[in-house]
């Protein structure tokens, strides 16, 4: 999982990070992780289906572009996501995921460009996994006429 530093203030490297990766243990699962700013540096990782990753990417873009102010309870396999726009910054809150201790929630405050990169990474990972699934399905066919 590659960690992408948040860049709200270009000179500050302790603002947290976000990351997206395919879950190596489960074929059709995507992991998304955020870490909040120092000194806490709390992090949370959620797992989601391909469809949930696409829904989260769309939701992030809608909040960034002002089409929505708040998105709550994106359905994921492990954890929950809340996305809000507050004072021109995007607040992504994850809780109940793989890193959860009790009822902990972690919020990463992102600039619009960070949130858009996060959304692009989510949708890109989901698209790659969909293409691979389709290619595997077609490659397993051994007949003379390929099904529609």
C-alpha positions in Angstrom: 0.0 0.0 0.0 1.6 3.3 -1.1 0.9 6.2 1.3 0.2 9.5 -0.3 0.9 12.5 1.9 -1.8 15.1 2.3 -0.6 18.4 0.9 -2.9 21.1 2.3 0.1 23.2 3.2 2.8 22.3 0.8 5.6 22.7 3.3 4.1 20.5 6.1 4.7 16.8 5.8 2.8 15.8 9.0 -0.7 16.3 7.7 -1.6 12.6 7.4 -2.0 10.4 4.3 -4.3 8.3 2.3 -3.8 5.0 0.5 -5.7 2.6 -1.7 -4.8 -1.0 -2.6 -6.2 -4.3 -3.6 -6.6 -6.7 -0.7 -4.1 -9.5 -1.4 -6.1 -11.9 0.8 -9.5 -11.4 -0.9 -9.9 -11.3 -4.7 -12.6 -8.7 -5.0 -11.8 -6.4 -2.1 -10.2 -2.9 -2.0 -8.6 -1.4 1.1 -8.7 2.3 1.7 -6.7 3.9 4.5 -6.4 7.4 6.0 -4.1 8.8 8.7 -4.8 12.0 10.5 -2.3 14.8 11.2 0.5 14.7 13.7 0.9 14.5 16.7 -1.9 11.8 16.9 -1.2 10.1 13.6 -4.1 7.7 14.1 -5.0 5.6 11.1 -7.9 3.6 10.0 -8.3 1.1 7.2 -11.5 -0.1 5.7 -12.3 -2.9 3.3 -14.9 -2.6 0.6 -16.2 -4.2 -2.5 -15.5 -2.8 -6.0 -19.0 -1.3 -6.1 -18.5 0.4 -2.8 -15.1 1.8 -3.9 -16.8 3.3 -7.0 -19.6 4.7 -4.9 -17.1 6.3 -2.5 -15.1 7.8 -5.4 -18.3 9.3 -6.8 -19.3 10.6 -3.4 -15.9 12.3 -2.9 -16.1 14.0 -6.2 -19.7 15.2 -5.5 -18.6 16.7 -2.2 -15.5 18.3 -3.8 -17.5 19.9 -6.6 -20.2 21.1 -4.1 -23.0 18.9 -5.4 -23.4 17.6 -1.9 -22.3 18.9 1.5 -22.2 15.6 3.4 -22.2 11.9 2.6 -22.8 9.4 5.4 -22.6 5.7 5.8 -21.1 4.5 2.6 -21.6 0.8 2.7 -18.4 -1.1 3.1 -17.5 -4.6 4.2 -15.5 -3.6 7.3 -16.0 -0.1 8.7 -17.9 3.0 7.8 -17.1 6.3 5.9 -18.5 9.8 6.4 -17.4 12.6 4.0 -18.1 16.3 4.7 -17.1 19.6 3.3 -16.3 22.1 6.1 -14.9 25.5 5.5 -13.6 24.5 2.0 -11.8 21.4 3.3 -12.9 17.8 2.8 -13.2 15.8 6.0 -13.1 12.0 5.4 -13.9 10.1 8.6 -13.5 6.3 8.8 -14.4 4.1 11.7 -14.9 0.5 12.7 -12.4 -0.8 10.2 -9.3 -3.0 10.5 -7.4 -0.6 12.8 -10.3 0.2 15.1 -9.8 0.1 18.8 -13.2 0.3 20.5 -15.3 3.0 18.9 -12.5 5.0 17.4 -12.9 7.2 14.4 -10.2 8.8 12.3 -10.6 12.0 10.3 -8.3 13.1 7.6 -8.7 16.8 6.5 -8.0 17.1 2.8 -7.7 19.9 0.3 -9.9 19.5 -2.8 -7.0 18.2 -4.9 -6.1 15.5 -2.3 -9.7 14.3 -2.2 -9.9 14.2 -6.0 -6.6 12.2 -6.1 -8.1 9.8 -3.5 -11.3 9.4 -5.5 -9.3 8.8 -8.7 -7.2 6.2 -7.0 -10.3 4.4 -5.7 -12.0 4.4 -9.0 -8.8 3.4 -10.8 -8.2 0.5 -8.5 -11.9 -0.6 -8.9 -11.7 -0.3 -12.7 -8.5 -2.3 -12.9 -10.0 -5.1 -10.8 -13.2 -5.2 -12.9 -11.1 -5.5 -16.1 -9.0 -8.3 -14.6 -12.2 -10.1 -13.5 -13.6 -9.9 -17.0 -10.3 -11.0 -18.6 -10.1 -14.0 -16.3 -13.7 -15.0 -17.0 -13.1 -14.9 -20.8 -9.8 -16.7 -20.6 -11.4 -19.7 -18.8 -13.8 -20.3 -21.7 -12.7 -23.4 -23.7 -15.5 -23.8 -26.2 -15.6 -22.7 -29.9 -18.2 -20.0 -29.5 -17.6 -17.4 -26.8 -20.7 -16.6 -24.7 -22.1 -13.1 -24.9 
